[in-house]
Amino acid sequence: MGVLDKIAEIEPTEYHLGLLKAKLAKYRAQLLEPEKKSAKGEGFDVLKSGDARVCLIGFPSVGKSTLLSKTTKTESSVGAYEFTTLTAIPGVLEYEGARIQLLDLPGIVQDAAKGRGRGRQVVSVAKTADLILLMIDATKSAEQKKLLEIELEAVGIRLNTKPPDVVFKQKSAGGITINCTVKLTHTDERTIRSILQTYRIHNCDVMIREDVRCPTSTPHLPLKPVTADGHNASRGFGASRITTDEFIDVLLGTRKYIPALTVYNKIDSVSMETLDAMAREGDGRTVMISCEIDLGIDWLLEAIWNELGLVKVYTKRRGEQPDLTDPICLRQGATIETVCHGIHRSLASHFKYALVWGKSSKFNPQPQKVGLSHLVQDEDVVSIFTK
């Protein structure tokens, strides 16, 4: 065996790295599992309410409590010292007719996902969020965002991406079947089989339907937030292909894919040059604010609304004008059946038909007679008829 052959044998390959990553992910998952049930009163369980939940995540004393007090009617403890907030404090943000639950979580520290400073409880609550706000102190280190992302990654939260286009199904017999509709450039079948063996999976079907995706790009302007419309249609900023890590995420099945905004607070305390540099380094989901002087908060609320992608639907009784003061807020992709559930859980079982005015009506501005599967759009007016 020549020297080159010996080097090639020792040099780490994608196959060996895949094995190591699979084992590492497996041990990390075991580490994050609680050894025993927490004592009563130790958790941060807050009943999810409203049309959506937004969680504030950040290091101590970055302005999370101040933002909660400014945007909701909830008073959260505010102080110039660290760890002012010691538990999760919910507030209700009313915007565009929607009631959005804003959750102020205690400040986390480095290695929070390993349990330091009760951090595991804090970052785990973020798994229940529909949107995460990464609060950054503009006057401190620029590494804050990266550290926060590391802590969230450690508990299985993937920011601004969607799940890989991989279908995994276990079966009782028949061995491992792997089908790829595209050529894989960052992993291979041998690596995938080795990862499956690491998790003691010997009978399954795997369908991989993507490899390369173009990363989304959006123009960015200083101070004013720029939100990428329809961000769920792409893998997100910087994500472009199926990798070993993403395949492991599919196997674990416990990953949460949540949109996030980066919020730089205290921008009134930095120079314009520093502010402009931070804005230009943003990924299109960066908002600059100052809670102290109420600067940029309106932009932040608008960005939150755009990222949540809520659809407002108004209801109308027969022979009456529609009620435009109390909309039903739903997620994009909602149907008439979803509207029925939003009004009353038993309404769908007595449903006969519905009349829809608005963008989703193909006879707009005239109404269209539709069934339960009809997709509604923002600001539609719906009148439901029962049997």
C-alpha positions in Angstrom: 0.0 0.0 0.0 1.5 3.3 -1.1 1.6 6.5 1.0 -1.3 8.1 -0.9 -3.5 5.0 -0.2 -2.6 5.2 3.5 -3.6 8.9 3.6 -6.9 8.2 1.8 -7.6 5.4 4.3 -7.1 7.6 7.3 -8.6 10.8 5.9 -12.2 11.4 7.1 -14.8 10.7 4.5 -18.5 11.7 4.2 -19.3 8.1 5.2 -17.3 8.2 8.4 -18.5 11.7 9.3 -22.1 10.5 8.7 -21.5 7.7 11.3 -20.1 10.1 13.8 -22.9 12.6 13.3 -25.5 9.9 13.8 -23.9 8.7 17.0 -23.5 12.2 18.3 -27.2 13.1 17.5 -28.3 9.9 19.2 -26.3 10.7 22.4 -27.5 14.3 22.5 -31.1 13.2 22.2 -30.5 10.9 25.2 -28.9 13.8 27.1 -31.9 16.1 26.5 -34.4 13.5 27.7 -35.4 14.2 31.3 -34.2 11.5 33.7 -37.3 12.0 35.9 -40.4 14.1 36.0 -39.8 17.6 37.2 -41.1 18.6 40.5 -44.3 20.6 40.5 -43.8 24.3 39.8 -40.4 23.9 38.1 -41.6 24.1 34.5 -42.5 27.1 32.4 -45.8 25.6 31.1 -48.0 28.4 29.9 -51.4 27.6 28.2 -51.2 28.5 24.6 -53.9 31.0 23.6 -54.8 33.5 20.9 -54.3 33.1 17.2 -50.6 32.5 17.4 -47.7 32.3 19.9 -44.5 34.4 19.6 -41.6 33.7 22.0 -38.9 36.2 23.0 -35.5 34.5 23.3 -32.3 36.3 24.3 -29.6 36.7 26.8 -30.2 38.5 30.1 -31.0 42.3 30.0 -31.5 42.7 26.3 -34.9 44.3 26.6 -37.4 41.5 26.3 -39.5 42.5 29.3 -39.5 46.2 28.1 -40.8 45.1 24.6 -43.5 43.0 26.2 -44.7 45.9 28.3 -44.6 48.3 25.3 -46.6 46.1 23.0 -49.1 44.4 25.4 -51.0 45.4 28.5 -48.9 43.0 30.5 -46.4 44.5 33.0 -43.2 42.5 33.1 -40.4 43.2 35.6 -37.9 45.6 34.1 -34.5 46.3 35.6 -31.0 47.4 34.6 -29.6 44.2 36.1 -29.6 40.7 34.7 -32.2 37.9 35.3 -35.0 40.3 36.1 -37.5 37.8 34.6 -37.4 34.5 36.4 -40.4 32.7 34.7 -42.3 32.8 31.5 -44.7 35.8 31.3 -47.4 35.8 28.7 -49.0 38.9 27.2 -51.6 39.5 24.4 -50.6 41.6 21.4 -53.6 42.8 19.5 -52.8 43.6 15.9 -54.9 43.7 12.7 -57.8 42.1 14.6 -55.7 39.2 15.7 -54.8 38.2 19.3 -51.2 37.1 19.4 -49.7 35.6 22.5 -46.3 37.2 23.2 -44.2 35.1 25.6 -41.4 36.7 27.6 -38.9 34.0 28.6 -36.2 34.3 31.2 -32.7 35.3 29.8 -30.6 32.3 28.8 -26.9 31.7 29.2 -24.4 29.8 27.2 -24.9 26.0 27.4 -28.5 26.6 28.3 -29.6 23.5 26.3 -27.4 21.4 28.6 -29.5 22.6 31.6 -27.3 25.4 32.8 -29.4 28.1 34.5 -32.6 26.2 33.9 -32.0 27.0 30.2 -33.3 23.7 28.9 -36.7 24.6 30.2 -36.5 28.1 28.6 -35.4 27.0 25.1 -37.8 24.0 25.1 -40.7 26.3 25.5 -39.7 27.9 22.2 -40.7 24.6 20.5 -44.3 25.6 21.0 -43.9 28.9 19.2 -45.2 29.8 15.8 -42.5 32.5 15.6 -39.3 33.2 17.6 -37.9 36.6 18.2 -34.1 36.5 18.8 -33.5 39.6 20.9 -30.0 41.0 20.6 -28.4 43.9 22.5 -26.9 46.2 19.8 -24.3 47.5 22.2 -22.8 44.0 22.9 -21.0 41.3 21.1 -22.1 40.4 17.5 -21.8 36.7 18.4 -25.1 36.8 20.4 -27.2 35.6 17.5 -24.9 32.7 16.7 -24.9 31.6 20.3 -28.7 31.7 20.5 -29.0 29.6 17.3 -26.6 27.0 18.7 -28.7 26.7 21.9 -31.9 26.3 19.9 -30.3 23.8 17.5 -29.3 21.7 20.5 -32.9 21.2 21.5 -34.0 20.4 18.0 -35.3 23.8 16.7 -34.4 24.6 13.1 -34.9 28.3 12.3 -36.2 29.7 9.0 -36.1 26.3 7.2 -38.7 23.8 6.2 -38.4 20.0 6.7 -36.3 18.1 4.1 -38.3 16.6 1.3 -37.7 13.0 2.6 -40.3 10.4 3.2 -39.3 7.8 5.8 -41.6 4.8 6.7 -40.6 1.9 8.9 -42.0 -1.6 8.2 -41.9 -5.0 9.8 -39.9 -6.8 7.2 -38.4 -6.5 3.7 -35.1 -4.8 4.5 -34.1 -1.2 3.6 -35.3 0.3 0.4 -33.9 3.7 -0.7 -35.3 5.6 -3.7 -33.9 8.9 -4.9 -35.6 11.0 -7.5 -32.5 13.2 -7.8 -28.8 12.8 -7.8 -27.4 13.2 -4.3 -24.2 15.3 -4.1 -23.8 15.7 -0.3 -24.5 12.2 0.9 -24.9 8.7 -0.6 -26.8 5.5 -0.2 -24.0 3.8 1.8 -23.9 6.7 4.3 -27.7 6.6 4.7 -27.7 2.8 5.3 -25.0 3.2 8.0 -27.0 5.9 9.7 -30.1 3.7 9.7 -28.0 0.8 11.2 -26.7 3.2 13.9 -30.4 3.7 15.0 -31.0 -0.1 14.6 -33.5 0.4 11.8 -33.3 -2.6 9.5 -36.6 -2.5 7.7 -37.9 0.7 6.1 -38.6 2.6 3.0 -36.8 5.9 2.3 -37.8 8.3 -0.5 -35.5 11.3 -1.1 -36.9 13.9 -3.5 -34.6 16.8 -3.4 -30.9 17.7 -3.5 -30.2 21.3 -4.5 -32.4 24.3 -3.9 -31.5 27.9 -4.6 -31.3 29.9 -1.3 -33.8 32.7 -1.0 -32.5 36.2 -1.3 -34.2 39.4 -0.4 -33.0 43.0 -0.6 -32.3 44.6 2.8 -32.7 48.2 3.9 -31.1 49.7 7.1 -33.5 50.3 10.0 -36.7 49.1 8.2 -37.5 45.4 8.3 -37.7 43.5 5.1 -39.6 40.2 5.2 -39.5 37.5 2.6 -43.0 36.9 1.4 -43.8 33.2 1.2 -40.7 32.1 3.1 -42.2 28.7 3.7 -41.9 28.0 0.0 -38.1 27.6 0.3 -35.7 25.8 2.6 -34.7 29.2 4.0 -31.6 31.4 3.9 -28.4 29.5 3.3 -30.0 26.0 3.2 -29.7 24.4 -0.2 -29.4 20.6 -0.1 -30.1 17.4 1.7 -27.2 16.7 4.0 -26.4 14.0 6.5 -27.6 16.2 9.4 -30.9 16.8 7.7 -31.5 13.1 7.1 -30.8 12.5 10.8 -33.4 15.1 11.6 -35.9 13.2 9.6 -35.1 9.9 11.5 -35.4 11.5 14.9 -38.8 13.1 14.0 -38.7 15.5 16.9 -37.3 18.5 15.1 -39.4 21.7 15.0 -39.1 24.1 12.0 -40.0 27.5 13.1 -39.6 31.0 11.5 -37.6 33.6 13.3 -36.9 37.3 13.3 -33.7 38.8 14.7 -34.4 42.0 16.7 -31.6 44.4 17.5 -32.6 46.5 20.5 -30.9 49.6 21.9 -29.9 51.0 18.5 -30.1 54.5 19.9 -26.9 53.6 21.9 -24.7 52.8 18.8 -23.2 54.8 16.0 -24.8 55.1 12.6 -21.9 53.3 11.1 -22.3 50.3 13.5 -26.1 50.3 12.9 -25.7 50.3 9.1 -23.2 47.5 9.3 -25.5 45.3 11.4 -28.5 46.0 9.1 -26.5 45.1 6.0 -25.3 41.8 7.6 -28.9 40.8 8.2 -30.6 37.9 6.4 -33.7 39.7 5.4 -35.4 38.9 8.7 -33.7 41.6 10.8 -35.5 44.4 12.6 -33.8 47.4 14.3 -35.6 48.9 17.3 -35.2 50.9 20.5 -37.7 50.1 23.2 -36.4 53.1 25.2 -37.4 55.7 22.7 -40.2 53.7 20.9 -38.2 53.5 17.6 -39.0 50.8 15.1 -41.7 49.0 17.2 -44.3 49.6 14.5 -42.0 48.0 11.9 -41.5 45.0 14.2 -45.2 44.5 14.6 -45.6 44.6 10.9 -42.8 42.1 10.4 -44.3 39.7 13.0 -47.7 39.9 11.2 -46.0 39.1 7.8 -44.0 36.2 9.2 -47.0 34.6 10.9 -48.9 34.7 7.6 -52.4 34.8 9.2 -55.5 35.0 7.2 -58.4 37.1 8.4 -61.9 35.8 7.6 -65.1 37.7 8.4 -68.4 36.0 9.1 -71.8 37.1 7.9 -75.3 36.1 9.0 -78.1 35.8 6.5 -79.7 39.1 5.7 -77.2 41.1 7.8 -74.0 43.0 7.0 -70.7 41.2 7.7 -69.1 41.8 11.1 -65.8 43.5 10.2 -64.8 44.2 13.9 -64.2 40.6 14.9 -62.4 38.5 12.3 -61.5 34.9 12.6 -57.7 34.6 12.2 -56.5 31.4 10.5 -53.3 30.0 9.0 -52.5 30.1 5.3 -54.1 27.1 3.6 -57.2 27.2 5.8 -60.5 25.9 4.4 -64.2 26.5 5.0 -64.0 23.5 7.4 -61.3 25.4 9.4 -63.6 28.4 9.5 -66.4 26.2 10.9 -64.1 24.9 13.6 -63.1 28.4 14.5 -66.8 29.3 15.0 -67.9 26.2 16.8 -66.5 22.6 16.9 -69.9 21.0 16.0 -70.7 23.4 13.1 -68.9 21.3 10.4 -71.0 18.2 11.2 -74.2 20.2 10.3 -72.7 22.0 7.4 -74.7 22.3 4.2 -72.9 24.9 2.1 -71.3 28.3 2.4 -71.3 31.5 0.4 -67.9 33.3 0.0 -67.2 36.9 -1.0 -63.7 38.0 -1.6 -60.4 37.0 -3.3 -61.2 33.2 -3.1 -64.5 33.6 -5.0 -64.1 32.9 -8.7 -67.1 35.2 -9.3 -65.6 38.1 -7.2 -67.2 40.6 -6.3 -70.2 38.2 -6.5 -70.4 35.3 -4.0 -69.5 31.7 -4.8 -71.3 28.7 -3.3 -68.6 26.4 -1.9 -68.1 23.2 0.2 -65.9 22.4 3.2 -62.7 21.9 1.2 -62.7 25.4 -0.4 -59.6 27.4 0.4 -60.2 30.8 1.9 -58.0 33.9 1.4 -57.3 37.0 3.5 -60.3 39.3 4.1 -62.8 36.8 2.7 -66.4 37.1 3.9 -68.1 33.8 4.7 -71.7 33.0 5.3 -72.3 29.4 6.5 -75.6 27.5 6.0 -76.5 24.4 8.0 -78.8 21.4 7.5 
